[in-house]
Amino acid sequence: MMNKLLIAALLALPGTALAQTAPAPAPAPTAPAAAAKFTLDTPIQEIVADAQGKAAIDKNLPGLIGLPQYDMFKGLSLNQLKAYSDGKLTDEILAKTAADLAAIK
């Protein structure tokens, strides 16, 4: 008897209450933001090979590419070189350099 009442109650509900709605369509994929051409993890020699990259290095780290040891560390990234800089590559300098490098597309 209880089942009959439940069925009768369900049948009395408006059809829209029982209608299943289609799931919302997935949002259209958005184009990813253009990635920066260079980062602090890019080898220095790759950055310096680009005119804008070289300008960013010269601006923030004047004299770096003129050092006699350049051939020894040019394959390192700036993040890797920081460990060997005796504190000369500060977080502030690297942040400014990263910002300049990020602007290069």
N, C-alpha and C positions, 0 to 999 in steps of 0.2 A: 504494500500500500504506500509506503514511504517513497519507493522508487517511482510510482505513478505520479505522486505529487511533485517530485523533483523534475520529472520529465515534463509535466504540464507547466511548471514554473519556467523551465528553460524555453519551452515553445512559446510562452507568452512574451518573452523578451523581444524587443525589436530586432529585426534581422541584422542591423548594423552592429549591434553589441556582440554578435557571434561571428561576424564576418572577420576573416583574417585580412590583415593589411599586408601589402607587399613590403618587404624590407626597403629601407631608403637606399637609393642607388649610391654606390661608392663615389666619393668625390673624385673629380677628374685629377689625374696626377699633375702636379705643378712642376715646372721646370726647375731643376736644382739651381741654386745660386752659383754663379760662376766661381769656381775655386780660384784661390790665389795662385799665381804662377810660381811664387817662391814663398817659403816659410823659413823659420829659424832652423828647420831640419833639412833644408836643401844644402847640398855641398857648396861650399863657398865658390869653388871654381865655376859651378853652373850659374850662380848668381852674377858673378863678375863677367861672365861671357855675354851677358845681356847689358846693353847700354844703360837702361833704367835701373837694373839691379846694381850695376857698378856705381852708379850715382848715389844710390841709397847707402851702399857700403861706405863710399868716400865721405858722404855727409855725416853719418853716424859714427864711423870708425876710421877717421882720417889717418892715413899712413899704413893701414893694415896690409893692403896688397903690395906695398913697397918694402915690407920687412924682408930681410935676408932669409928668414925661415918660411916664407910664404909657400915655397914648393913642398915643404914638409907638412903643412897643415891645410893646404887648399882642398884636399879631399874630405876634410871634416866639415860638419855643419857648424853654425855659430853656437848652437846648444852644446855640441861636443867640445868645441874650442873653449867654452867657458871654464871647463874644469882645469884647463892648462893656463889660464890667463892671470893667475895670481890676483884675482879680484878686480882686474881691469875691465872685464866684461860684466858690468853690473846688470841687475834686472831692469833698471831704468833705461840703460842704453839699449838692451835687447828689446825692450818694449817699443821704444821709438823706432828701432830698425824693423821690427816686425810690422808695425803700422805702415811704414814706408813700403815694405815688400808686399804687403797685402793689397796696396793700392795699384800694384802692377798687374795688369790682366793680359 
